[in-house]
Amino acid sequence: MEYESYQMSNSMNGYSHRTHSRNGGMDEYMMQEHIDSMNAQLSSTRAQRIRAAIFPETLEDGTSDGLSLSMPSTQFVNGQPTAVQKLSEPSQLLKNAVIDIINYKEDAEITEKALPELIRLLNDDDPIVAGQAALILHTLAKKEASRLALSTPQMIQALIQAISNPRANDETRRGIAGVLYCLSQQKQGLLLMFKGGVIPLLVRLLDSSIESVVNYSLSTLHNLLLHIEQAKLEILRCGGCQKMVGLLNSTNPKFLAILTDCLHMLAFNNEEVKIIIESSNGPQQLLRILELTDYEKLLWTTTRLLRVLSVSPSIKLVMISKNSVHILEKQLYDPKSLRVQQNCLQILRNLSDQAVKLENLDSLIQLLIELLQTNDLITVSCSVGIISNLTCNNQYNKMAVVQSNGVNALINTVIQGHDKEEILEPAICALRHITSRHSHASEAQDAVRHVNGLLPIVDLLNPSLYSWPIIKSTISLIRNLALSPNNLSVLRETGSIQKLAQLLVRSHQELQRQQPNIELIDNYIRMDDILEACVSALHIIAKDQQNRIIIRDLDCIPLFVRLLYPPSNVAIQRAAAGVLCELVNDRLCADIIEQQNCTQKLTELLKSNDEGVATYAAAILFRLSDDKPYDMKNRLSQDVTTALYRDEHLMTNHYGLANGSVGGSYSNPYRGTPPPIHDVPTMNYYASEGAGGSGLGSLMDNQVLVGDRDMMQASPRSGTHRQTPPSSHNNPQMAAWFDTDL
């Protein structure tokens, strides 16, 4: 810049010399004065530019030393900012930081010096003086430096003493509650308050008639719950949970969001708190909030709390009775956020095993089927879990799924989620439910084939890739699908018979190793369950002549015969007798069966207490006696007649065994199709405070009610249900629920 001024000065001096030569000394004098003024102006503009960039507060009204700031810059560097301009921003930041440090130190020092006097005034006998001191402390606590200076044990004890004073007025209480809230925003303050015994005081303040005091107290308790693990037990000991539930009738959405979050932290993995909330009418209040509010954060905290509560069996029933399913369904149509939608789905999944008897769920089922097409893992796993539970033992819901194109959606879910067990298992269970025991079951069985779903299902019979619960449910589904004659050839082509035979042999070998103590696998599956499932599925598949040939060639018949003997349980005996009853229709298979020397055992089974076993044994013996001498056939006929006609009326009504049907030629006494695998609700895996688990299925002809452990047995002969105490085999110990905060 000095170089520029110098060049300009020289130029002007040259001009002045020429002018002087023409016009005289007066013109030269005036020109020199103008040049000196311009040089001074340029020099002042440079200094002012620097001052304006780095210390703008030193300028007044945009001028300095009488010079205008409108003077244009003399520096141009190809349109780029100059060095002064680059320096201006960091210099301002540095200056502000220095000022903040000075102010911070001053705030802390002033507060520290004033603290003894403020404590004295806070405990003054005059309520007005104490109130003013509390307000001053509240003002100081809003600043970080002052707040650190106030975080002392003496200050905490003074606050407790002042607010506990019966003469304390509303102003004092409001100010002290505000101070405690400000102190709770720092770790040091939280620790001092917890150790100083502030929690009982805060719980008492929840009863205050002053709204701001209640707000401050709850917010402070919320911060303690968030950051001090031991605070939960102290709050419960002081009865804080009951008082919080009593505040749910508030109409302030932001207050309710903090309140429900506090209750969530208290109830998480704590059955005692859930009981307290239930007894205090908490679930009803939460459902009311859910129905009335549209504040997203409150919806999220409320549904998160309900997700935790909905695991409790008693709270499930309360929520269902209060129309919770339809309230939650409304939230799914226009969710405020994905996290709210996920919470609602998880609550519905937790409730769905108890909601199976509800009516008018068609719209919900349709919505759930649509949600199966989303890309969110939690949404899909919850939706398919709800469908699985709602279709358990509910013919109407089964038909609703089939009529809503649910078969296609479920098959696509199986294909898309082939590597995600939390999706696979409920999807297979849902397909198992809708393919049996309702008027559209055959339509569902054929629909699986129409959408090319048989091969993906059979591919799941791979123990090296999938868990035993999935394999067990898949075997049950294949058994149901085999009830459709049109599926038998496709099942044969997919290699299902070979895979079932491999699983049959493997499960039998494992059982032999485990005897006499049968172990649980994957927490609740037993190998005899897998064995029974395989035999039951092969029983239905063996209705096809070509399938019988494959089973015969796989050398499975000796194993079926062996399963008629102990230590096999009655269910396995019944399944083995059933498959032999089908295989005996093939002459070569009948010869192999007879070569196993099982006639005596079959004769013993005629007297079995299980009518299904006795009926199957009779059918096998009749078929084996076709080419026997008349005396042997007649003697066998008498034995069978004596054994089977213990209940003639039952036999006539259910099996068509009228007098004279037992005779020389073979007539299958088990008319009709053996019952399909009954619906079994997935284990509440689906009922968890957070995420999922796995399904539970019984592969015997048992009916598990829509509950976790109630078992019903269906007699193959009578076709009616009678309740029996669940055995240890039929009722394996369920996996424990666990809390998961998503």
VEXBA-109011 format. One record per residue (C-alpha): x, y, z. Coordinates in steps of 0.001 Angstrom, whole numbers, padded with zeros to 6 digits, always signed. Example, Ala and Ser with C-alpha at 12.3 -4.5 7.8 and 13.67 -1.06 7.14 Angstrom:
<selos>
+012300-004500+007800/+013670-001060+007140/
</selos>
This chain:
<selos>
+000000+000000+000000/+002891+002359+000789/+004223+001629-002685/+000884+002592-004181/+000833+005853-002211/+004385+006620-003271/+003624+006088-006970/+000516+008218-006743/+002462+010960-004983/+005160+011017-007625/+002579+011113-010360/+000801+014015-008768/+004104+015854-008188/+004896+015579-011880/+001502+016984-012753/+002015+019799-010261/+005354+020779-011791/+003872+021115-015256/+000927+023102-013954/+003212+025457-012095/+005101+026176-015208/+001898+027391-016825/-000267+028847-014031/+002071+029953-011346/+002746+029138-007672/-000869+029257-006432/-001926+026222-008437/+001128+024303-007314/+000335+024963-003687/-003264+023793-003995/-002281+020600-005760/+000288+019668-003123/-002287+020167-000380/-004686+017841-002173/-001992+015189-002496/-001096+015352+001200/-004768+015001+002138/-005193+011946-000089/-002076+010267+001322/-003342+010804+004879/-006740+009434+003940/-005286+006299+002381/-003104+005662+005420/-006008+006150+007829/-008274+003886+005757/-005793+000995+006063/-005612+001242+009850/-009346+001591+010146/-009944-001397+007896/-007820-003555+010177/-009507-002153+013258/-012969-002707+011767/-012147-006310+010883/-010600-007343+014202/-011989-004855+016750/-015254-003533+015311/-016495-002434+018719/-013860+000395+018767/-015613+002203+015912/-018395+004639+016576/-021105+005340+014030/-018997+003797+011299/-016234+006465+011429/-012855+006965+013054/-010847+010187+013225/-013408+011847+011052/-012733+009567+008082/-015522+007825+006273/-015626+004045+006235/-017000+004188+002746/-013493+004512+001335/-013033+001507-000995/-010316-001004-000319/-007100-000610-002225/-006293-004324-002024/-007446-006719-004700/-006053-010241-004880/-007858-011844-007821/-011224-011727-006035/-009906-013749-003048/-010260-012566+000585/-007323-010551+001844/-005114-011490+004769/-006998-009063+007011/-010308-010569+006037/-009018-014082+006700/-007787-013016+010117/-010971-011280+011183/-013123-014351+011998/-010624-016359+014131/-009572-013178+015908/-013178-012519+016873/-013567-016109+018127/-010420-015816+020186/-011517-012518+021651/-014968-013930+022553/-013357-016978+024160/-011139-014773+026297/-014142-012698+027338/-016104-015851+028211/-013244-017148+030333/-013046-013866+032187/-016814-013821+032754/-016862-017528+033721/-014182-016975+036330/-015917-013886+037623/-019279-015725+037895/-017712-018597+039811/-015766-016304+042141/-018729-014058+042864/-021007-017058+043562/-018413-018688+045794/-017976-015519+047829/-021734-014954+048139/-022577-018563+048971/-022265-018377+052801/-024470-015303+052957/-027038-016837+050570/-027217-019979+052705/-027816-017845+055782/-030556-015875+054055/-032123-019054+052687/-032739-020260+056237/-033930-016897+057526/-036999-016879+059738/-038661-014382+057435/-040318-016351+054571/-039994-013360+052258/-036237-013139+052792/-035882-016894+052256/-037949-016671+049104/-035779-013899+047668/-032630-015879+048474/-034105-018929+046715/-034857-016896+043600/-031318-015471+043562/-029890-018978+043871/-032119-020151+041038/-030852-017314+038838/-027245-018158+039664/-027824-021885+039050/-028852-021213+035485/-025232-020256+034647/-022728-023050+034324/-019954-021395+036348/-022282-020438+039161/-023851-023885+039078/-020466-025502+039679/-019847-023213+042630/-023248-024162+044083/-022539-027892+043806/-021372-028404+047370/-022673-030681+050155/-023376-027606+052299/-025578-026117+049595/-027524-029365+049140/-028209-029665+052866/-029238-025992+053054/-031707-026496+050203/-033211-029572+051870/-033527-027775+055197/-035091-024680+053652/-037710-026473+051606/-038594-028732+054527/-039321-025693+056694/-043078-025560+057384/-042956-021753+057070/-041518-021913+053534/-043739-020098+051060/-044499-020962+047449/-041756-018695+046175/-039163-020515+048269/-040332-023938+047116/-040389-022862+043492/-036905-021388+043675/-035348-024370+045488/-037000-026870+043123/-035537-024863+040242/-032071-024889+041831/-032205-028677+042276/-033222-029129+038657/-030338-026927+037446/-027868-028831+039617/-029139-032131+038160/-027872-031090+034739/-024296-031863+035784/-022806-035149+036937/-021298-033570+040056/-024635-032151+041119/-026423-035486+040545/-023951-037364+042716/-024177-034791+045505/-027978-034873+045452/-028119-038662+045500/-025639-038915+048369/-027290-036022+050191/-030699-037734+050303/-032591-035447+047933/-034709-038205+046360/-037230-038535+049244/-037674-034754+049129/-038251-034767+045364/-040821-037562+045689/-042701-035551+048318/-042670-032509+046059/-044617-034484+043426/-047652-033864+045655/-047187-030094+045476/-050055-027947+044294/-047586-025693+042460/-047262-026879+038889/-043729-025567+038382/-042538-027335+041538/-043944-030646+040284/-042351-030085+036866/-038939-029299+038360/-039119-032257+040746/-040091-034757+038049/-037413-033467+035676/-034796-033810+038421/-035917-037380+039153/-035754-038090+035427/-032124-036931+035300/-031303-039063+038336/-032859-042135+036696/-030939-041502+033500/-027518-041156+035078/-027552-042760+038557/-028334-046482+038448/-028999-046733+042196/-031611-043961+042015/-034244-046425+040775/-034322-048435+043989/-034403-045294+046131/-037326-043844+044171/-039240-047111+044526/-038483-047249+048253/-039942-043770+048681/-043167-044655+046816/-042273-042613+043776/-043855-045046+041321/-047337-044734+042842/-047133-040941+042810/-045946-040887+039211/-048849-043066+038077/-051193-040646+039848/-049837-037809+037673/-050858-039518+034418/-054097-037519+034398/-052132-034388+033443/-052944-032667+030160/-049447-031271+029544/-047931-033412+026751/-044307-032465+027468/-044740-033211+031160/-046390-036540+030312/-043502-037439+027983/-041024-037075+030867/-043395-038863+033246/-043926-041909+031014/-040192-042103+030366/-039580-042211+034132/-042148-044997+034511/-040532-046889+031654/-037137-046800+033362/-038727-047969+036615/-040816-050759+035053/-038147-052115+032730/-037357-055667+033868/-039151-055123+037182/-042302-057165+037803/-043024-055381+041088/-043308-052013+039349/-045588-053509+036690/-047909-054754+039411/-047927-051299+041007/-048780-049636+037701/-051533-052165+037031/-053082-051767+040476/-053001-047968+040104/-055043-048059+036884/-051956-047168+034863/-052642-049171+031663/-056030-047516+031194/-054505-044054+031639/-051764-044823+029139/-054265-046046+026559/-056254-042846+027072/-053124-040782+026433/-052350-042852+023355/-055807-042255+021983/-055898-038491+022585/-052423-037114+021906/-050629-036408+018647/-047335-035272+020216/-044748-037635+018725/-042406-037774+021693/-045284-038563+024053/-046559-041244+021670/-043101-042788+021628/-042570-042793+025405/-046115-044032+026053/-045882-046910+023585/-042454-047795+024896/-043876-048080+028418/-046862-050095+027170/-044463-052417+025355/-042806-053235+028674/-046126-053626+030503/-047712-055793+027796/-045424-058691+028681/-047229-059238+031983/-050062-061801+031524/-052492-059963+033805/-051830-056595+032156/-052373-058212+028749/-055914-059112+029723/-056572-055639+031118/-055293-053958+027971/-057276-056226+025680/-060449-055573+027673/-059884-051818+027238/-059917-051972+023419/-056135-051630+023174/-055877-053633+019941/-058052-051218+017983/-056388-048177+019605/-053000-049478+018524/-054326-050335+015091/-055326-046687+014576/-051766-045619+015298/-050515-047901+012517/-052587-046263+009785/-050890-042879+010143/-047854-043334+012390/-046103-040177+013567/-042728-041872+013187/-041143-045235+012514/-040237-045710+016179/-043860-045205+017234/-045003-047699+014600/-042457-050257+015767/-043521-049892+019394/-047190-050330+018483/-046399-053478+016528/-044360-054898+019387/-047229-054253+021809/-049664-055960+019452/-047302-058895+019140/-047146-059182+022927/-050944-059045+023171/-051750-061192+020156/-051568-064571+021908/-054366-063418+024237/-056267-061467+021580/-056982-064479+019394/-060650-064561+020404/-061286-060948+019456/-063611-060259+016547/-063496-057791+013675/-059770-057999+013103/-060020-058171+009310/-058697-054645+008789/-055784-055252+011146/-054882-058490+009387/-055017-056764+006006/-052762-053994+007308/-050284-056482+008745/-050097-058317+005425/-049288-055017+003704/-046584-054271+006280/-044874-057553+005350/-043768-055833+002159/-041725-053157+003967/-037949-053242+004274/-037783-052639+008021/-036737-055789+009874/-038565-054988+013121/-041780-054109+011286/-041764-057337+009291/-040840-059596+012220/-043537-058073+014441/-046195-058160+011725/-045599-061797+010859/-045511-062686+014565/-048906-061064+015123/-050365-062893+012118/-049008-066162+013469/-050597-065676+016884/-053922-064328+015608/-054367-067307+013268/-053784-069851+016019/-057025-071739+016656/-059088-069008+015034/-060808-070162+011863/-062140-066718+011023/-058702-065103+011140/-057267-067949+009083/-059843-067323+006377/-059157-063571+006539/-055455-064158+005875/-056138-066511+002965/-058703-064188+001398/-056319-061202+001742/-053652-062939-000359/-051744-063675+002814/-050283-066915+001487/-048345-065080-001202/-047163-062439+001265/-046005-065063+003769/-044154-067073+001123/-042394-063901-000033/-041519-063200+003591/-039982-066650+003898/-037958-066105+000734/-036813-062599+001659/-036033-063537+005254/-034319-066843+004548/-031334-065798+006685/-033282-064167+009523/-034714-066634+012007/-036780-063989+013807/-038803-063715+010593/-038624-067275+009321/-040086-069055+012300/-043273-066980+012774/-043800-066972+009007/-043624-070769+008873/-045896-071027+011925/-048437-068704+010299/-048407-070822+007135/-048832-073928+009270/-051900-072403+010921/-053668-071258+007762/-053141-074597+005988/-055214-076600+008466/-058587-076813+010186/-060712-074202+008468/-062952-074079+005435/-060296-072442+003218/-057432-074726+004305/-057324-076607+000988/-057263-073290-000858/-054268-072227+001235/-052510-075551+000647/-052886-075194-003100/-051969-071480-003001/-048547-072357-001588/-047944-074521-004636/-049290-071906-007050/-046788-069289-005842/-043931-071809-006074/-043559-071906-002330/-042953-075618-001812/-039267-075591-002761/-038295-072662-000459/-040110-074432+002365/-038424-077780+001784/-035047-076030+001630/-035474-075108+005293/-035042-078768+006291/-031328-078236+006766/-029997-078510+010339/-026654-077043+009312/-028310-073761+008285/-031421-073459+010441/-032312-074016+014075/-034400-076931+015259/-037469-074786+016082/-037599-073665+012437/-037082-077225+011211/-039794-078521+013515/-042310-075916+012324/-041350-076595+008701/-041982-080326+009093/-045421-079547+010497/-046160-077250+007560/-045076-079907+005047/-047401-082384+006748/-050315-079978+006300/-049377-079257+002699/-049297-082998+001981/-052996-083150+002855/-053650-081748-000623/-053279-084593-003163/-052083-082051-005725/-049037-081259-003599/-047810-084832-003172/-046039-085074-006517/-044402-081645-006096/-043206-082546-002618/-041706-085693-004085/-039897-083711-006793/-038440-081239-004267/-036702-084044-002376/-038756-083598+000763/-039065-087366+001363/-035317-087868+001395/-034766-084912+003720/-037481-086078+006097/-035957-089560+006126/-032540-088101+006966/-033996-086087+009825/-035878-089177+010989/-032707-091250+011233/-030717-088427+012809/-033309-087684+015465/-033653-091387+016316/-029899-091783+016681/-029749-088707+018898/-032551-090071+021069/-030711-093349+021428/-027693-091421+022652/-029720-089332+025107/-031656-092172+026720/-032906-092268+029385/-032694-088492+029911/-033960-086639+026852/-032311-083243+026521/-033722-079950+025327/-032189-078466+022192/-032426-074790+021348/-033870-074188+024829/-037250-075854+024396/-037198-078358+021503/-036719-082072+022185/-035445-084608+019686/-038475-086823+020174/-040541-083867+018921/-038516-083873+015715/-038817-087638+015420/-042578-087586+015851/-042913-084730+013357/-040970-086565+010678/-043014-089752+011099/-046288-087784+011010/-045290-085972+007819/-044216-089196+006118/-047555-090715+007168/-049450-088184+005041/-046932-088236+002200/-047220-092033+002026/-050796-091758+000745/-049288-091519-002747/-048197-094839-004287/-044980-093460-005789/-044104-091850-002487/-044557-095200-000752/-042015-096699-003116/-039477-093987-002275/-040015-094479+001456/-039588-098229+001008/-036384-097762-000977/-034999-095460+001718/-035212-098421+004128/-037336-096534+006656/-039793-099375+007411/-037593-101197+009959/-037243-097946+011891/-041002-097382+011839/-041529-100832+013290/-038886-100220+015945/-040752-097096+017039/-043717-099258+018040/-041662-100558+020961/-040575-098825+024151/-039077-096412+025013/-041177-094609+022372/-043975-092572+023867/-047607-092915+022835/-047465-090034+020373/-044534-091558+018488/-046220-094974+018564/-049350-093479+017067/-047380-091701+014318/-045377-094865+013506/-048506-097006+013394/-050119-094430+011105/-047352-094448+008529/-047216-098277+008600/-050974-098270+008039/-050403-096414+004753/-047326-098387+003692/-049036-101727+004228/-051217-100957+001201/-048162-101658-000949/-047577-105401-001223/-043775-105155-001080/-043975-102826+001903/-046357-105243+003612/-043842-108052+003134/-041076-105950+004689/-043322-105100+007636/-044152-108743+008169/-040470-109682+008013/-039880-107479+011069/-041816-110024+013201/-044063-107312+014567/-047361-109230+014489/-047242-109952+018203/-046483-106307+019018/-049315-105119+016797/-051657-107541+018552/-050613-106081+021901/-051260-102577+020604/-054874-103542+019905/-055369-103111+023646/-053611-099743+023817/-055302-097050+025855/-054785-094718+022908/-057622-095377+020455/-055562-094092+017524/-052786-096610+018148/-055303-099458+018505/-057106-098481+015295/-053944-098249+013226/-052694-101581+014613/-055975-103239+013620/-055751-101861+010095/-052184-103136+009672/-053091-106610+010955/-056102-106874+008647/-053977-106009+005654/-051225-108434+006659/-053783-111233+007055/-055091-110963+003487/-053147-113989+002213/-053167-115960+005449/-055087-119230+006068/-058717-118913+007101/-058126-120139+010671/-055421-117563+011330/-057490-114828+009718/-060570-115783+011760/-058609-115874+015029/-057089-112480+014269/-060508-111098+013406/-061853-112175+016794/-058939-110559+018616/-059368-107340+016703/-063118-107315+017222/-062718-107817+020966/-060138-105060+021227/-061791-102461+019032/-065403-102866+020058/-064828-101722+023606/-066821-098659+022588/-069026-099744+019695/-070988-096516+019530/-067815-094459+019298/-066352-096690+016620/-069525-096665+014538/-069945-092911+014630/-066351-091906+014000/-064855-094662+011892/-067782-096307+010157/-066968-099707+011697/-070479-101133+011666/-071060-104769+012474/-069739-106931+009679/-067091-104520+008473/-064431-106642+010114/-064024-109645+007975/-062230-111454+005267/-061112-108619+003045/-059217-105567+004132/-061250-102456+004841/-059353-099497+006262/-061055-098787+009604/-059577-095271+009728/-061879-093661+007228/-061073-090096+006330/-057838-088217+006761/-055929-088174+010015/-056148-084785+011611/-053574-082223+010487/-050988-080769+012767/-052922-078600+015153/-052226-074934+015564/-049622-074082+018107/-049033-070473+019072/-045482-069330+018857/-043773-069069+022188/-043807-065561+023450/-040666-064792+022047/-043352-062644+020554/-044210-061372+024040/-041088-059494+025025/-040424-056044+026368/-038155-055422+023428/-037524-057780+020592/-038406-061295+019680/-037557-064899+020405/-038668-068165+018883/-041777-070223+018403/-043165-073193+020230/-044963-075985+018442/-046308-079381+019358/-046182-081934+016594/-048451-084477+018228/-052179-084401+017726/-052381-081994+020617/-054035-078668+020764/-052259-075901+022591/-054654-073209+023649/-053836-069612+022861/-051789-069231+025958/-048322-070139+026941/-048822-073451+028688/-052438-074652+028597/-052537-077944+026716/-055514-079758+025228/-055373-083255+023828/-057483-084308+020889/-058286-087958+020647/-057844-089303+017110/-060748-091650+017666/-063286-089412+019346/-062479-086195+017555/-063348-084275+020709/-061121-082356+023058/-060651-083107+026714/-058390-081174+028976/-055537-083088+030515/-052703-081981+032737/-049702-081068+030589/-046855-083494+030782/-043247-082495+030994/-042780-083650+027418/-045668-081691+025979/-044912-078624+028062/-041193-077875+027881/-039883-075076+030002/-040327-071832+028140/-037364-069606+027541/-037370-066734+029998/-038499-063331+028821/-035809-060722+028733/-035880-056960+028403/-034478-055305+025326/-034534-051537+024892/-034706-050825+021163/
</selos>
